[in-house]
């Protein structure tokens, strides 16, 4: 997975997101309060008030939408 610039892996418990090699985050779906997808930026809000912003500018629109839908599906 570290050979790729952008990488996403998930299961029913959480998601691992690596974007542009520099930003790596592992997020449990239990901790996700809500998500927003605006202007090629995915915003994930956690229950504790933390917010993560992922710049999806290099992603295809379909891939960005799929990532958004996966997070919403498993976090609800």
Secondary structure, DSSP 4 states (H G I P E B T S, - for coil): -TTSSSEEEE-SSEEEEEETTTEEEEEEGGGEEEEEEETTEEEEEETTS-EEEEE-TTS-HHHHHHHHHHHHHHH-
